[in-house]
Amino acid sequence: MDQSLFLCGAAGEGIQTIGEVVARAFLAHGYPVFATSEFESRIRGGHSSTRLRIAETPTNAPRPDADLLLALNPAALDHYLPALRDGGTVISPDERDDKIDSLALPFAAIAEEHGGSKRYANAVAAGALAAAVGLPFARIGEILSTTFAPRGQEVVEANVAAAQAGYDLALERLGHRAPTPLPSREDRHVFTSAHDVIPLAAAAAGCRFIAAYPMSPSTGIITAFSRHTDLGVFAEQAEDEIAAINMSIGASAAGARAMTATSGGGFALMTEALSLAGMTETPIVVLIAQRPGPATGLPTRTAQEDLLFAVRAGHGEFPRLVLAPSDPQDAAVKTVRAFDLADRFQIPVILLTDQYLADSFFSLPEVEIPEAPVRSYLADPTEIHDYARYALTDDGISPRLALGQSQHLVCIDSDEHTEAGHITEDLATVRPAMVAKRMQKERRLRAVVEPPQRSNLEGAAIALVGWGSTSNAIDEAARRLRKSGRAVGTIHFTELWPLPEIDLPRDAEIYVIEGNASGQFAGLLEQAAGTTIAGRIGRSDGVPIDAEFILEALR
């Protein structure tokens, strides 16, 4: 089984509520669900969709076509109808003249008759959808009861009654076309997004401070910290992104593990302070949730357009680490790693996510937050006599003391400085030594960067290469190609800068797949590996990369 369901309507019509109810009903029935949302940058109106993919085993990748299309209004149906595959089914309030398998149900009228109010139309739609895909009504009723219990028994009963009416009427009108009921399974899955996991992992990694200014699609990060005060992280909504990163740098200088979160436009404002962190050697984690640009671009769509920006941002030369998780579990691992390596090397670490990772929900067997004890890399002030914040060392990493935490004077300077932290114009010895010190850290950092994940490369004629959130779509495309008899392997990067040692297969055609138009990672790869990429498969329309997009590009 591999069912793709599109639930579509206007912003404000409750599409996400229907999607969540149906998704959780499938999960309770033992089936993994992948859910992703598409919405325009508006509060009301426009076209929005929640897309569910239900399969026997977790796929956790989008499909561009729909087996079933549920539309809450005629405009949404017209907009999304081209995505309906041949033989697919439409559920909508109105009859259609198109030569399609259509099930017309007046959601609002049914809701008013059986639930007592038109506002229960979404419950009617959820019930009808369950009937059309063979999901027993008991699952829908159970999830509705749990979801609306905080609003009182009357609201629960009205939702369940409306959903039951939608379910029964859909079965009646489907007649012999009604699907065989899906058997219940014992499988259970964690259903979560990367941005749900990152705050938990950050807190586990010892983060104690975040300052941020709201910017889609990163806003959920600081919102989670603000809502869940039990995580023990002080959350400050700053007046702008400049203030946010400077507050976080200050908190880090005082000894707290700190982060900020933004998107491309906000990071543009942060770049001067990023360079400040590089010069003062102050650890900080910066999350950039990518969306299409330039300028405001498409605020609610997805992209991988900020890779080179993250790698090169900030004036001058200083080391930084760039990580790009592929799914919620990887996000947990990379977040913990980001805080540890930021502290260890006294550098800024950038976590690259995107709108797709922020708003998609994955089914995973479990999500484990790494439980390794948080290691402090601060020096012991009792073992230091004459303290020099920027003491020259073999590995470029100086003993770091927090501001105001001991009797030692800690001098931090944004100008070029001596070992003691005082401004210098010594161009003959001090400046070259400090540049060499910072670059030495980058060389050491390169040695700990993890290599990419490699699969099925032995004897491969084609190697599909990707980074960050494209992992599952690339894996699905490769499986489908191997099933057709092609020898295809994959290489996937989640630690992007400094680039790890790269050993690309010499006998395979290399295709790099990424969510941008210019092939940003492909360019880095060609330069670092000294090889020519056979093809660059880029997507820049704001839509997530899926397996069919990759296969069509290869054709």
TORMARMAR-890449 format. One record per residue (C-alpha): z, y, x; residue in three letters; residue number from 1. Coordinates in nm, 3 decimals. Example, Ala and Ser with C-alpha at 12.3 -4.5 7.8 and 13.67 -1.06 7.14 Angstrom:
{{0.780 -0.450 1.230} ALA 1}
{{0.714 -0.106 1.367} SER 2}
***
This chain:
{{0.000 0.000 0.000} MET 1}
{{-0.087 0.351 0.118} ASP 2}
{{-0.061 0.601 -0.166} GLN 3}
{{-0.127 0.972 -0.125} SER 4}
{{0.011 1.193 -0.403} LEU 5}
{{-0.067 1.565 -0.432} PHE 6}
{{0.169 1.767 -0.653} LEU 7}
{{0.027 2.113 -0.697} CYS 8}
{{0.085 2.436 -0.886} GLY 9}
{{0.181 2.797 -0.834} ALA 10}
{{0.473 2.922 -0.628} ALA 11}
{{0.774 2.933 -0.858} GLY 12}
{{0.665 2.642 -1.081} GLU 13}
{{0.898 2.392 -0.914} GLY 14}
{{0.652 2.178 -0.721} ILE 15}
{{0.904 2.113 -0.445} GLN 16}
{{1.166 1.998 -0.696} THR 17}
{{0.928 1.742 -0.844} ILE 18}
{{0.832 1.626 -0.496} GLY 19}
{{1.192 1.584 -0.387} GLU 20}
{{1.287 1.387 -0.700} VAL 21}
{{0.988 1.151 -0.670} VAL 22}
{{1.028 1.111 -0.294} ALA 23}
{{1.396 1.021 -0.323} ARG 24}
{{1.318 0.779 -0.604} ALA 25}
{{1.069 0.594 -0.382} PHE 26}
{{1.320 0.593 -0.095} LEU 27}
{{1.588 0.449 -0.325} ALA 28}
{{1.335 0.182 -0.426} HIS 29}
{{1.297 0.084 -0.059} GLY 30}
{{0.968 0.255 0.033} TYR 31}
{{0.924 0.500 0.322} PRO 32}
{{0.790 0.842 0.227} VAL 33}
{{0.627 1.114 0.431} PHE 34}
{{0.633 1.456 0.264} ALA 35}
{{0.473 1.780 0.369} THR 36}
{{0.439 2.112 0.190} SER 37}
{{0.161 2.367 0.174} GLU 38}
{{0.231 2.711 0.032} PHE 39}
{{0.095 3.060 0.041} GLU 40}
{{0.289 3.358 0.172} SER 41}
{{0.409 3.481 -0.167} ARG 42}
{{0.705 3.442 -0.402} ILE 43}
{{0.508 3.376 -0.721} ARG 44}
{{0.156 3.260 -0.797} GLY 45}
{{-0.110 3.137 -0.559} GLY 46}
{{-0.157 2.772 -0.476} HIS 47}
{{0.118 2.544 -0.345} SER 48}
{{0.141 2.171 -0.299} SER 49}
{{0.385 1.903 -0.199} THR 50}
{{0.212 1.597 -0.061} ARG 51}
{{0.376 1.256 -0.055} LEU 52}
{{0.248 0.956 0.135} ARG 53}
{{0.408 0.624 0.043} ILE 54}
{{0.334 0.311 0.242} ALA 55}
{{0.471 -0.033 0.321} GLU 56}
{{0.582 0.088 0.665} THR 57}
{{0.650 0.445 0.779} PRO 58}
{{0.332 0.638 0.860} THR 59}
{{0.485 0.986 0.901} ASN 60}
{{0.146 1.152 0.917} ALA 61}
{{-0.049 1.347 0.653} PRO 62}
{{-0.356 1.236 0.463} ARG 63}
{{-0.617 1.494 0.360} PRO 64}
{{-0.714 1.313 0.038} ASP 65}
{{-0.524 1.226 -0.280} ALA 66}
{{-0.507 0.901 -0.476} ASP 67}
{{-0.325 1.086 -0.751} LEU 68}
{{-0.332 1.458 -0.822} LEU 69}
{{-0.064 1.610 -1.045} LEU 70}
{{-0.147 1.971 -1.134} ALA 71}
{{0.087 2.199 -1.328} LEU 72}
{{-0.183 2.451 -1.419} ASN 73}
{{-0.565 2.461 -1.451} PRO 74}
{{-0.615 2.689 -1.150} ALA 75}
{{-0.423 2.449 -0.926} ALA 76}
{{-0.632 2.159 -1.054} LEU 77}
{{-0.957 2.340 -0.975} ASP 78}
{{-0.830 2.433 -0.629} HIS 79}
{{-0.715 2.085 -0.524} TYR 80}
{{-0.964 1.869 -0.714} LEU 81}
{{-1.199 1.837 -0.412} PRO 82}
{{-0.919 1.645 -0.234} ALA 83}
{{-0.917 1.371 -0.500} LEU 84}
{{-1.074 1.056 -0.365} ARG 85}
{{-1.328 0.857 -0.565} ASP 86}
{{-1.143 0.652 -0.823} GLY 87}
{{-0.834 0.873 -0.805} GLY 88}
{{-0.627 0.985 -1.104} THR 89}
{{-0.545 1.333 -1.233} VAL 90}
{{-0.237 1.423 -1.438} ILE 91}
{{-0.247 1.774 -1.584} SER 92}
{{-0.158 1.962 -1.904} PRO 93}
{{-0.519 1.994 -2.020} ASP 94}
{{-0.813 1.765 -2.090} GLU 95}
{{-1.092 1.776 -1.835} ARG 96}
{{-1.464 1.735 -1.890} ASP 97}
{{-1.515 1.618 -1.533} ASP 98}
{{-1.608 1.256 -1.480} LYS 99}
{{-1.264 1.175 -1.344} ILE 100}
{{-0.980 0.951 -1.450} ASP 101}
{{-0.770 1.215 -1.624} SER 102}
{{-0.435 1.191 -1.801} LEU 103}
{{-0.364 1.499 -2.013} ALA 104}
{{0.004 1.564 -2.089} LEU 105}
{{0.130 1.898 -2.227} PRO 106}
{{0.439 1.912 -2.001} PHE 107}
{{0.597 2.220 -2.160} ALA 108}
{{0.556 2.100 -2.520} ALA 109}
{{0.699 1.757 -2.436} ILE 110}
{{0.991 1.918 -2.255} ALA 111}
{{1.071 2.143 -2.551} GLU 112}
{{1.057 1.853 -2.794} GLU 113}
{{1.262 1.603 -2.594} HIS 114}
{{1.471 1.819 -2.361} GLY 115}
{{1.521 2.121 -2.581} GLY 116}
{{1.355 2.370 -2.345} SER 117}
{{1.028 2.431 -2.164} LYS 118}
{{1.221 2.460 -1.838} ARG 119}
{{1.238 2.080 -1.824} TYR 120}
{{0.859 2.053 -1.789} ALA 121}
{{0.904 1.948 -1.426} ASN 122}
{{1.113 1.651 -1.534} ALA 123}
{{0.832 1.549 -1.771} VAL 124}
{{0.586 1.570 -1.483} ALA 125}
{{0.811 1.362 -1.257} ALA 126}
{{0.842 1.094 -1.524} GLY 127}
{{0.465 1.084 -1.582} ALA 128}
{{0.400 1.059 -1.210} LEU 129}
{{0.643 0.768 -1.177} ALA 130}
{{0.464 0.583 -1.457} ALA 131}
{{0.124 0.640 -1.296} ALA 132}
{{0.231 0.487 -0.963} VAL 133}
{{0.437 0.195 -1.094} GLY 134}
{{0.782 0.329 -1.011} LEU 135}
{{1.047 0.203 -1.258} PRO 136}
{{1.197 0.480 -1.468} PHE 137}
{{1.549 0.379 -1.370} ALA 138}
{{1.486 0.521 -1.021} ARG 139}
{{1.373 0.859 -1.155} ILE 140}
{{1.664 0.872 -1.398} GLY 141}
{{1.910 0.791 -1.119} GLU 142}
{{1.781 1.067 -0.891} ILE 143}
{{1.768 1.325 -1.171} LEU 144}
{{2.127 1.242 -1.266} SER 145}
{{2.245 1.285 -0.908} THR 146}
{{2.042 1.600 -0.847} THR 147}
{{2.154 1.788 -1.158} PHE 148}
{{2.511 1.657 -1.186} ALA 149}
{{2.655 1.983 -1.044} PRO 150}
{{2.500 2.170 -1.339} ARG 151}
{{2.681 1.966 -1.601} GLY 152}
{{2.619 1.666 -1.823} GLN 153}
{{2.411 1.856 -2.076} GLU 154}
{{2.156 1.955 -1.811} VAL 155}
{{2.149 1.598 -1.675} VAL 156}
{{2.083 1.451 -2.019} GLU 157}
{{1.809 1.703 -2.096} ALA 158}
{{1.629 1.631 -1.767} ASN 159}
{{1.654 1.255 -1.813} VAL 160}
{{1.533 1.273 -2.174} ALA 161}
{{1.236 1.490 -2.078} ALA 162}
{{1.145 1.261 -1.788} ALA 163}
{{1.173 0.953 -2.010} GLN 164}
{{0.936 1.111 -2.264} ALA 165}
{{0.684 1.191 -1.989} GLY 166}
{{0.714 0.839 -1.852} TYR 167}
{{0.667 0.669 -2.191} ASP 168}
{{0.376 0.887 -2.298} LEU 169}
{{0.200 0.838 -1.964} ALA 170}
{{0.235 0.459 -1.993} LEU 171}
{{0.103 0.470 -2.349} GLU 172}
{{-0.204 0.672 -2.254} ARG 173}
{{-0.270 0.473 -1.939} LEU 174}
{{-0.282 0.154 -2.142} GLY 175}
{{-0.446 -0.126 -1.944} HIS 176}
{{-0.486 0.112 -1.650} ARG 177}
{{-0.109 0.124 -1.597} ALA 178}
{{-0.022 -0.012 -1.251} PRO 179}
{{0.189 -0.320 -1.192} THR 180}
{{0.552 -0.214 -1.141} PRO 181}
{{0.644 -0.183 -0.775} LEU 182}
{{0.896 -0.444 -0.663} PRO 183}
{{1.224 -0.314 -0.529} SER 184}
{{1.286 -0.353 -0.156} ARG 185}
{{1.602 -0.351 0.054} GLU 186}
{{1.461 -0.123 0.324} ASP 187}
{{1.644 0.206 0.373} ARG 188}
{{1.527 0.513 0.563} HIS 189}
{{1.662 0.844 0.682} VAL 190}
{{1.455 1.120 0.522} PHE 191}
{{1.470 1.440 0.723} THR 192}
{{1.280 1.716 0.902} SER 193}
{{1.292 1.823 1.265} ALA 194}
{{1.448 2.156 1.172} HIS 195}
{{1.723 1.977 0.979} ASP 196}
{{1.811 1.776 1.289} VAL 197}
{{1.791 2.048 1.556} ILE 198}
{{2.108 2.238 1.450} PRO 199}
{{2.306 1.912 1.452} LEU 200}
{{2.175 1.821 1.796} ALA 201}
{{2.238 2.172 1.929} ALA 202}
{{2.600 2.161 1.815} ALA 203}
{{2.640 1.815 1.969} ALA 204}
{{2.493 1.953 2.293} ALA 205}
{{2.766 2.215 2.309} GLY 206}
{{2.585 2.513 2.159} CYS 207}
{{2.845 2.763 2.040} ARG 208}
{{2.638 3.075 1.972} PHE 209}
{{2.309 3.161 1.803} ILE 210}
{{2.165 3.502 1.728} ALA 211}
{{1.834 3.530 1.545} ALA 212}
{{1.631 3.749 1.317} TYR 213}
{{1.468 3.570 1.019} PRO 214}
{{1.104 3.481 1.078} MET 215}
{{0.918 3.199 0.909} SER 216}
{{0.908 2.912 0.992} PRO 217}
{{1.216 2.937 1.217} SER 218}
{{1.460 3.084 0.964} THR 219}
{{1.605 2.750 0.858} GLY 220}
{{1.765 2.706 1.202} ILE 221}
{{2.007 3.000 1.182} ILE 222}
{{2.048 2.941 0.808} THR 223}
{{2.176 2.589 0.879} ALA 224}
{{2.429 2.717 1.132} PHE 225}
{{2.543 2.986 0.888} SER 226}
{{2.580 2.738 0.603} ARG 227}
{{2.748 2.462 0.802} HIS 228}
{{3.034 2.643 0.971} THR 229}
{{3.193 2.307 1.050} ASP 230}
{{2.937 2.273 1.331} LEU 231}
{{3.147 2.524 1.521} GLY 232}
{{2.858 2.750 1.616} VAL 233}
{{2.896 3.127 1.579} PHE 234}
{{2.582 3.254 1.400} ALA 235}
{{2.478 3.619 1.408} GLU 236}
{{2.180 3.761 1.220} GLN 237}
{{2.072 4.036 1.457} ALA 238}
{{1.891 4.356 1.359} GLU 239}
{{1.577 4.242 1.541} ASP 240}
{{1.451 3.983 1.787} GLU 241}
{{1.521 4.199 2.091} ILE 242}
{{1.887 4.221 1.997} ALA 243}
{{1.897 3.851 1.914} ALA 244}
{{1.790 3.722 2.254} ILE 245}
{{2.000 3.979 2.440} ASN 246}
{{2.308 3.877 2.240} MET 247}
{{2.238 3.514 2.328} SER 248}
{{2.197 3.596 2.696} ILE 249}
{{2.529 3.782 2.685} GLY 250}
{{2.704 3.491 2.520} ALA 251}
{{2.563 3.256 2.783} SER 252}
{{2.674 3.484 3.067} ALA 253}
{{3.025 3.469 2.918} ALA 254}
{{3.015 3.088 2.937} GLY 255}
{{2.898 2.977 2.591} ALA 256}
{{2.593 2.760 2.548} ARG 257}
{{2.362 2.982 2.342} ALA 258}
{{2.024 2.985 2.171} MET 259}
{{1.792 3.193 1.959} THR 260}
{{1.513 3.094 1.719} ALA 261}
{{1.197 3.278 1.622} THR 262}
{{0.821 3.248 1.578} SER 263}
{{0.533 3.391 1.780} GLY 264}
{{0.561 3.754 1.672} GLY 265}
{{0.935 3.756 1.730} GLY 266}
{{0.898 3.589 2.068} PHE 267}
{{0.655 3.866 2.165} ALA 268}
{{0.948 4.107 2.133} LEU 269}
{{1.173 3.875 2.335} MET 270}
{{0.960 3.845 2.646} THR 271}
{{1.127 4.126 2.843} GLU 272}
{{1.465 3.963 2.785} ALA 273}
{{1.321 3.621 2.876} LEU 274}
{{1.233 3.771 3.213} SER 275}
{{1.587 3.911 3.231} LEU 276}
{{1.723 3.556 3.186} ALA 277}
{{1.489 3.443 3.464} GLY 278}
{{1.605 3.711 3.707} MET 279}
{{1.977 3.683 3.624} THR 280}
{{1.949 3.302 3.622} GLU 281}
{{2.124 3.284 3.285} THR 282}
{{2.069 2.963 3.085} PRO 283}
{{1.940 3.004 2.730} ILE 284}
{{1.748 2.793 2.477} VAL 285}
{{1.471 2.967 2.280} VAL 286}
{{1.315 2.787 1.983} LEU 287}
{{0.964 2.902 1.889} ILE 288}
{{0.845 2.766 1.554} ALA 289}
{{0.469 2.817 1.581} GLN 290}
{{0.244 2.953 1.310} ARG 291}
{{-0.116 3.080 1.325} PRO 292}
{{-0.173 3.423 1.477} GLY 293}
{{-0.256 3.670 1.607} PRO 294}
{{-0.027 3.936 1.459} ALA 295}
{{0.118 3.826 1.123} THR 296}
{{-0.155 3.565 1.094} GLY 297}
{{-0.069 3.297 0.841} LEU 298}
{{0.312 3.304 0.809} PRO 299}
{{0.345 2.982 0.609} THR 300}
{{0.087 2.765 0.788} ARG 301}
{{0.102 2.557 1.103} THR 302}
{{-0.049 2.584 1.452} ALA 303}
{{-0.004 2.501 1.820} GLN 304}
{{-0.125 2.839 1.940} GLU 305}
{{0.173 2.957 2.148} ASP 306}
{{0.173 2.704 2.432} LEU 307}
{{0.028 2.931 2.698} LEU 308}
{{0.239 3.218 2.566} PHE 309}
{{0.553 3.007 2.619} ALA 310}
{{0.439 2.895 2.965} VAL 311}
{{0.346 3.245 3.087} ARG 312}
{{0.572 3.478 2.886} ALA 313}
{{0.772 3.735 3.079} GLY 314}
{{0.677 3.954 3.371} HIS 315}
{{0.718 3.826 3.722} GLY 316}
{{0.759 3.469 3.837} GLU 317}
{{1.054 3.255 3.739} PHE 318}
{{1.105 2.893 3.639} PRO 319}
{{1.130 2.779 3.279} ARG 320}
{{1.105 2.449 3.093} LEU 321}
{{0.886 2.402 2.784} VAL 322}
{{0.954 2.106 2.551} LEU 323}
{{0.766 2.014 2.231} ALA 324}
{{0.925 1.742 2.014} PRO 325}
{{0.705 1.512 1.809} SER 326}
{{0.932 1.418 1.514} ASP 327}
{{1.297 1.453 1.399} PRO 328}
{{1.429 1.183 1.633} GLN 329}
{{1.249 1.332 1.928} ASP 330}
{{1.372 1.676 1.823} ALA 331}
{{1.730 1.551 1.851} ALA 332}
{{1.669 1.417 2.201} VAL 333}
{{1.477 1.722 2.322} LYS 334}
{{1.735 1.967 2.184} THR 335}
{{2.021 1.799 2.370} VAL 336}
{{1.805 1.782 2.681} ARG 337}
{{1.713 2.151 2.649} ALA 338}
{{2.075 2.265 2.660} PHE 339}
{{2.164 2.031 2.945} ASP 340}
{{1.871 2.133 3.166} LEU 341}
{{1.909 2.503 3.086} ALA 342}
{{2.268 2.486 3.215} ASP 343}
{{2.191 2.259 3.506} ARG 344}
{{1.905 2.473 3.643} PHE 345}
{{2.027 2.811 3.509} GLN 346}
{{1.694 2.882 3.339} ILE 347}
{{1.549 2.959 2.996} PRO 348}
{{1.428 2.650 2.811} VAL 349}
{{1.175 2.687 2.531} ILE 350}
{{1.160 2.441 2.240} LEU 351}
{{0.816 2.452 2.074} LEU 352}
{{0.813 2.335 1.713} THR 353}
{{0.580 2.447 1.431} ASP 354}
{{0.562 2.492 1.055} GLN 355}
{{0.455 2.130 1.016} TYR 356}
{{0.770 2.001 1.186} LEU 357}
{{0.983 2.256 1.001} ALA 358}
{{0.866 2.169 0.650} ASP 359}
{{0.767 1.801 0.673} SER 360}
{{1.008 1.520 0.596} PHE 361}
{{0.982 1.194 0.787} PHE 362}
{{1.110 0.846 0.699} SER 363}
{{1.285 0.697 0.999} LEU 364}
{{1.502 0.384 1.033} PRO 365}
{{1.773 0.611 1.170} GLU 366}
{{1.818 0.939 1.353} VAL 367}
{{2.055 0.926 1.648} GLU 368}
{{2.194 1.237 1.809} ILE 369}
{{2.248 1.158 2.179} PRO 370}
{{2.621 1.111 2.230} GLU 371}
{{2.643 1.171 2.605} ALA 372}
{{2.942 1.393 2.688} PRO 373}
{{2.853 1.759 2.729} VAL 374}
{{2.857 1.825 3.101} ARG 375}
{{2.965 2.165 3.225} SER 376}
{{2.772 2.297 3.521} TYR 377}
{{3.002 2.596 3.570} LEU 378}
{{3.168 2.607 3.909} ALA 379}
{{3.544 2.561 3.951} ASP 380}
{{3.682 2.907 4.035} PRO 381}
{{3.984 2.754 4.210} THR 382}
{{3.754 2.604 4.472} GLU 383}
{{3.582 2.935 4.553} ILE 384}
{{3.715 3.198 4.790} HIS 385}
{{3.441 3.459 4.836} ASP 386}
{{3.215 3.436 4.532} TYR 387}
{{2.843 3.516 4.548} ALA 388}
{{2.662 3.470 4.217} ARG 389}
{{2.325 3.419 4.385} TYR 390}
{{2.430 3.229 4.693} ALA 391}
{{2.136 3.069 4.870} LEU 392}
{{2.147 2.690 4.847} THR 393}
{{1.921 2.401 4.939} ASP 394}
{{1.821 2.332 4.579} ASP 395}
{{1.805 2.695 4.467} GLY 396}
{{2.094 2.652 4.221} ILE 397}
{{2.387 2.882 4.293} SER 398}
{{2.748 2.826 4.184} PRO 399}
{{2.780 2.989 3.842} ARG 400}
{{3.098 3.142 3.706} LEU 401}
{{3.128 3.292 3.360} ALA 402}
{{3.201 3.659 3.314} LEU 403}
{{3.571 3.735 3.284} GLY 404}
{{3.688 3.375 3.313} GLN 405}
{{3.856 3.396 3.651} SER 406}
{{3.983 3.641 3.912} GLN 407}
{{3.640 3.649 4.074} HIS 408}
{{3.403 3.942 4.035} LEU 409}
{{3.077 3.816 3.884} VAL 410}
{{2.789 4.057 3.953} CYS 411}
{{2.475 3.997 3.748} ILE 412}
{{2.179 4.223 3.812} ASP 413}
{{1.833 4.254 3.659} SER 414}
{{1.707 4.426 3.975} ASP 415}
{{1.631 4.219 4.278} GLU 416}
{{1.969 4.147 4.428} HIS 417}
{{2.162 4.017 4.723} THR 418}
{{2.355 3.690 4.715} GLU 419}
{{2.655 3.887 4.589} ALA 420}
{{2.451 4.030 4.301} GLY 421}
{{2.406 4.385 4.429} HIS 422}
{{2.076 4.577 4.406} ILE 423}
{{1.864 4.547 4.717} THR 424}
{{1.547 4.696 4.865} GLU 425}
{{1.551 4.459 5.160} ASP 426}
{{1.187 4.350 5.155} LEU 427}
{{1.194 4.174 5.488} ALA 428}
{{1.456 3.906 5.425} THR 429}
{{1.643 3.923 5.092} VAL 430}
{{1.348 3.958 4.853} ARG 431}
{{1.148 3.669 5.008} PRO 432}
{{1.463 3.454 5.012} ALA 433}
{{1.537 3.520 4.644} MET 434}
{{1.178 3.447 4.541} VAL 435}
{{1.188 3.123 4.738} ALA 436}
{{1.523 3.038 4.577} LYS 437}
{{1.383 3.074 4.224} ARG 438}
{{1.067 2.881 4.308} MET 439}
{{1.274 2.603 4.466} GLN 440}
{{1.439 2.552 4.128} LYS 441}
{{1.097 2.507 3.971} GLU 442}
{{1.007 2.239 4.224} ARG 443}
{{1.335 2.059 4.153} ARG 444}
{{1.276 2.096 3.781} LEU 445}
{{0.933 1.935 3.806} ARG 446}
{{1.098 1.623 3.946} ALA 447}
{{1.307 1.571 3.631} VAL 448}
{{1.036 1.641 3.373} VAL 449}
{{0.968 1.323 3.180} GLU 450}
{{0.619 1.170 3.185} PRO 451}
{{0.409 1.136 2.870} PRO 452}
{{0.416 0.834 2.643} GLN 453}
{{0.124 0.603 2.725} ARG 454}
{{-0.013 0.330 2.501} SER 455}
{{-0.303 0.079 2.514} ASN 456}
{{-0.468 0.242 2.816} LEU 457}
{{-0.557 -0.075 3.006} GLU 458}
{{-0.931 -0.123 2.963} GLY 459}
{{-0.956 0.173 2.725} ALA 460}
{{-1.293 0.344 2.693} ALA 461}
{{-1.138 0.641 2.514} ILE 462}
{{-0.799 0.807 2.566} ALA 463}
{{-0.667 1.041 2.296} LEU 464}
{{-0.429 1.298 2.443} VAL 465}
{{-0.195 1.522 2.244} GLY 466}
{{0.133 1.709 2.256} TRP 467}
{{0.417 1.792 2.022} GLY 468}
{{0.375 1.735 1.649} SER 469}
{{0.031 1.565 1.661} THR 470}
{{0.175 1.233 1.779} SER 471}
{{0.168 1.028 1.459} ASN 472}
{{-0.177 1.150 1.350} ALA 473}
{{-0.319 1.057 1.691} ILE 474}
{{-0.153 0.715 1.679} ASP 475}
{{-0.301 0.649 1.334} GLU 476}
{{-0.648 0.754 1.447} ALA 477}
{{-0.621 0.527 1.751} ALA 478}
{{-0.511 0.229 1.535} ARG 479}
{{-0.805 0.279 1.304} ARG 480}
{{-1.047 0.299 1.597} LEU 481}
{{-0.903 -0.018 1.752} ARG 482}
{{-0.933 -0.193 1.416} LYS 483}
{{-1.305 -0.108 1.419} SER 484}
{{-1.340 -0.265 1.764} GLY 485}
{{-1.309 0.041 1.991} ARG 486}
{{-1.094 0.025 2.304} ALA 487}
{{-0.870 0.328 2.254} VAL 488}
{{-0.547 0.433 2.422} GLY 489}
{{-0.319 0.732 2.377} THR 490}
{{-0.123 0.970 2.598} ILE 491}
{{0.129 1.201 2.435} HIS 492}
{{0.322 1.482 2.602} PHE 493}
{{0.651 1.624 2.479} THR 494}
{{0.758 1.784 2.809} GLU 495}
{{0.485 2.035 2.883} LEU 496}
{{0.595 2.269 3.159} TRP 497}
{{0.626 2.222 3.445} PRO 498}
{{0.362 1.956 3.392} LEU 499}
{{0.484 1.615 3.506} PRO 500}
{{0.292 1.403 3.752} GLU 501}
{{-0.028 1.306 3.570} ILE 502}
{{-0.224 0.985 3.618} ASP 503}
{{-0.512 1.001 3.373} LEU 504}
{{-0.728 0.688 3.337} PRO 505}
{{-1.042 0.737 3.542} ARG 506}
{{-1.267 0.504 3.344} ASP 507}
{{-1.190 0.646 2.999} ALA 508}
{{-1.330 0.947 2.820} GLU 509}
{{-1.042 1.192 2.767} ILE 510}
{{-1.019 1.379 2.436} TYR 511}
{{-0.741 1.636 2.396} VAL 512}
{{-0.628 1.705 2.039} ILE 513}
{{-0.427 2.016 1.956} GLU 514}
{{-0.373 2.277 1.686} GLY 515}
{{-0.556 2.567 1.845} ASN 516}
{{-0.914 2.683 1.897} ALA 517}
{{-0.926 2.729 2.273} SER 518}
{{-0.787 2.398 2.399} GLY 519}
{{-0.481 2.545 2.566} GLN 520}
{{-0.324 2.219 2.680} PHE 521}
{{-0.663 2.074 2.774} ALA 522}
{{-0.707 2.365 3.016} GLY 523}
{{-0.366 2.305 3.173} LEU 524}
{{-0.443 1.935 3.201} LEU 525}
{{-0.783 1.983 3.364} GLU 526}
{{-0.634 2.220 3.618} GLN 527}
{{-0.337 1.996 3.700} ALA 528}
{{-0.516 1.660 3.699} ALA 529}
{{-0.835 1.774 3.866} GLY 530}
{{-1.044 1.594 3.609} THR 531}
{{-1.292 1.693 3.340} THR 532}
{{-1.200 1.652 2.976} ILE 533}
{{-1.475 1.484 2.774} ALA 534}
{{-1.389 1.671 2.458} GLY 535}
{{-1.148 1.920 2.304} ARG 536}
{{-1.059 1.858 1.941} ILE 537}
{{-0.894 2.172 1.808} GLY 538}
{{-0.781 2.277 1.463} ARG 539}
{{-0.708 2.641 1.385} SER 540}
{{-0.727 2.669 1.005} ASP 541}
{{-0.350 2.639 0.954} GLY 542}
{{-0.372 2.282 0.821} VAL 543}
{{-0.188 1.997 0.998} PRO 544}
{{-0.399 1.764 1.211} ILE 545}
{{-0.449 1.426 1.044} ASP 546}
{{-0.619 1.103 1.150} ALA 547}
{{-0.930 1.167 0.943} GLU 548}
{{-0.980 1.506 1.109} PHE 549}
{{-0.966 1.341 1.452} ILE 550}
{{-1.204 1.061 1.354} LEU 551}
{{-1.453 1.304 1.202} GLU 552}
{{-1.447 1.514 1.520} ALA 553}
{{-1.512 1.204 1.731} LEU 554}
{{-1.803 1.105 1.508} ARG 555}
***
